[in-house]
Amino acid sequence: MASAAQDGRSGGVPLEPPERLARTVAAWEGEAGRAWLAALPDTVADRLERWGLTAERVLAPGGQISMVVLVRTEDGTPVVLKAGMVTRESAQEHAALAHWDGRGAARLLRADPEAGVLLLERLHADVSLRSLAEPKAMLEAAEVVRRLWVPPAEGHPFTSVAARTAALAELLRERRGQPWAADARPLVDEALELHAALVADPPEEVLLHGDYHHGNVLAGDRMPWLAIDPKPLVGERAYDLAWLARDRLATLVARPGSRSAALRRVRSLAESLEVPVERLRGWAVFRAVEAGLWYLSVGGREDGELLLEFAGWL
């Protein structure tokens, strides 16, 4: 790896995983994650050479399961090389970006999907919607996500919301029985009931971002704001808004009247994007409870309890 990190195309830039990436992948993905991390410098150096790229710097903290390297093409164009661990959620990122073709999202320039390596339009990584006041950020987020909600192509490779969440619901049932989940069992039961009703009668099928929140919308040059890092699915728009509904959760919790503010946010998002408020509320509860128990299962008690508190408000 030392020789790979010093490859001529790296320009002397160390191609080592940032600390946050190394920590989260090792914790979340275990031995497979550690093996992927060990090979990552060679993977990146190889794509720099094969694709004629010169590294400027590794972005830190970068992604939680991907390394992002600012690079230039042979003609000097600034672009981004993203090398991510291929998971069930991320495997079709390239396909979604190709389908959007720059409409509402960063443009895909080249891809090696099996290796999880993408070459992308460069955006302003240090300027996300989190840099804006919340009301303005929500307005901009709504405009961007509208452009992403398009019909998928015939024969598309994307998993449905129903299929993906069926697996999550099964994990939720398993975690419900753990001693550390005892206090959350009433919320888990409600989340599972809501999920069963939501998937029984899906109202539409559009391409979804899957992990849509303020931090995944960056400032661009071609357009003011563009989405990054999709975990694409096909299904109803309300599912895509569930993560946005709980954005900036720590700030929301610290605010007086947090419960009322959360309910107003759900209603406002539903009205502005013309989705049924009860379906958005249902998906927001299910996704918050599922994520909350996942955090508890990996030792993230503070994040887990925060998500469960949010679900309880709704």
Secondary structure, 3 states (H helix, E strand, C coil): CHHHHCCHHHCCCCCCCCHHHHHHHHHHHHHHHHHHHHHHHHHHHHHHHHCCCEEEEECCCCCCCEEEEEEECCCCCEEEEEEECCCCCCCCHHHHHHHHCCCCECCEEEEEHHHCEEEEECCEEEEEHHHCCHHHHHHHHHHHHHHHCCCCCCCCCCCEHHHHHHHHHHHHHHHHCCHHHHHHHHHHHHHHHHHHHHHHCCCCCEEECCCCCHHHEEECCCCCEEECCCCCEEECHHHHHHHHHCCCHHHHHHCCCHHHHHHHHHHHHHHHCCCCHHHHHHHHHHHHHHHHHHHHHCCCHHHHHHHHHHHHHC
